[in-house]
Amino acid sequence: MKSGDPCISVCSFDGRSGWCIGCGRTVPEIRAWRKMQPRARQMVSRDLKRRVERLSEQGKGHTPSDPASLSQDSLS
């Protein structure tokens, strides 16, 4: 993980929303992250906590203290 990158190395995606269960970004956001203007990154970053919280509420999010949250069920 590089400075300013929200990645926590838990790369698994929710099939419904397309959000990474680790950082909350979509695949296009991850691919574009290094080339994004600071303002664009800031706008995406503001929404990431909400996205990850929503996935957690649905039983799909990752919490560092819960390795079971990385099960294959979280991909559907």
C-alpha positions in Angstrom: 0.0 0.0 0.0 1.3 3.4 -0.9 0.7 6.6 1.0 -2.8 7.9 0.2 -3.9 4.7 -1.3 -6.9 3.2 0.6 -6.1 -0.4 -0.3 -5.8 -2.7 2.7 -4.8 -5.7 0.5 -8.2 -7.4 0.9 -9.2 -7.5 -2.8 -12.5 -9.2 -3.1 -15.5 -7.7 -4.8 -19.2 -7.6 -4.0 -21.1 -8.9 -7.0 -24.1 -6.5 -6.5 -22.4 -3.2 -5.9 -19.0 -3.9 -7.5 -17.2 -2.4 -4.4 -14.1 -4.0 -3.0 -14.9 -5.4 0.4 -11.5 -4.1 1.7 -11.3 -0.5 0.5 -14.8 0.2 -1.0 -13.5 1.2 -4.5 -14.8 -0.2 -7.8 -12.4 -1.8 -10.3 -12.4 1.3 -12.5 -11.6 3.5 -9.5 -8.7 1.2 -8.5 -7.3 1.3 -12.0 -7.6 5.1 -12.3 -6.5 5.9 -8.7 -2.8 6.8 -9.4 -3.8 9.0 -12.4 -6.7 10.7 -10.7 -6.5 14.4 -9.9 -6.3 15.0 -6.1 -9.8 16.5 -6.1 -11.2 13.4 -7.8 -9.4 11.1 -5.3 -10.7 13.2 -2.4 -14.3 12.8 -3.7 -14.0 9.0 -4.0 -12.3 8.8 -0.6 -15.1 10.6 1.1 -17.5 7.9 0.1 -15.3 4.9 0.9 -16.1 4.6 4.6 -19.8 4.6 3.9 -19.4 1.9 1.2 -17.4 -0.4 3.5 -19.9 0.2 6.3 -22.8 -0.7 4.0 -21.0 -3.9 3.0 -20.4 -4.7 6.6 -24.1 -4.2 7.5 -25.0 -6.6 4.7 -22.5 -9.2 6.2 -20.1 -8.8 3.2 -17.6 -6.3 4.5 -14.1 -7.1 5.9 -13.1 -6.3 9.5 -9.5 -7.0 10.4 -10.6 -9.0 13.5 -12.9 -11.2 11.5 -11.1 -13.4 9.0 -14.3 -15.3 8.3 -15.6 -12.2 6.5 -13.3 -13.2 3.6 -15.3 -16.3 2.8 -16.4 -17.0 -0.8 -20.0 -16.0 0.2 -18.9 -12.4 0.3 -18.4 -12.5 -3.5 -22.1 -13.0 -4.3 
